[in-house]
Amino acid sequence: MKFLTKVTVILLVTFSFQTTIAQNDNDDDEKLSLNSGTIDNQFEFVIRRSNSWQDYKTVKKTWLYTLKAHTLDSLKAVHKDLTDTQAVVKKQVDEIETLKSNLSNTESTLNATNDEKDNISLFGIQTSKASYKILMWCIIGGLLALLLFFIYKFKGSNSATREAKHKLDEIETEFEEHRRNALEREQKVRRQLQDELNKQKS
């Protein structure tokens, strides 16, 4: 009697376990669809719903045509994204070239400003600061106004130098940001293209 009870319990547990597995498989099948979800899910739908004959699967032609259409649509979308991304990358490369040109012009302006700061022109002759100061102290009171004018010019040159350096720092930062963004987009495009190539091969 106890033996029969044990056998009955074992059979009930085994039956309920198989029922649970079958329900889980059915739930997975219900989540799959040929007209929605990822391409991978659509392939899984076709494979699971196809009939088996020995080692072969028989698949409805309409399913294959639908799957083909969805795959081609996905590839077209990826190619469009790739084209758009390449256009953005080209635009950013052009912007980077423009920034390089601006940076070169700013450096030229900075060099000219530094030259102007280190040398002072007196009556068309370039004179060092020390010589200029000594000469200014020797000039009579009538030229004192001219001395003040040149000191004012010097301060203006110094301010222009600081402004040029500040602009140069901003341009370098912006250039670095554009270069990094362009590299990230290019890497992303390459990864997407490689993923699609891998999907097509498999």
Secondary structure by P-SEA (a helix, b strand, c coil): caaaaaaaaaaaaaaaaaaaaaaaaaaaaaacccccccaaaaaaaaaaaccccccbbbbbaaaaaaaaaaaaaaaaaaaaaaaaaaaaaaaaaaaaaaaaaaaaaaaaaaaaaaaaaaccccccccccaaaaaaaaaaccccaaaaaaaaaaaaaaaaaaaaaaaaaaaaaaaaaaaaaaaaaaaaaaaaaaaaaaaaaaac
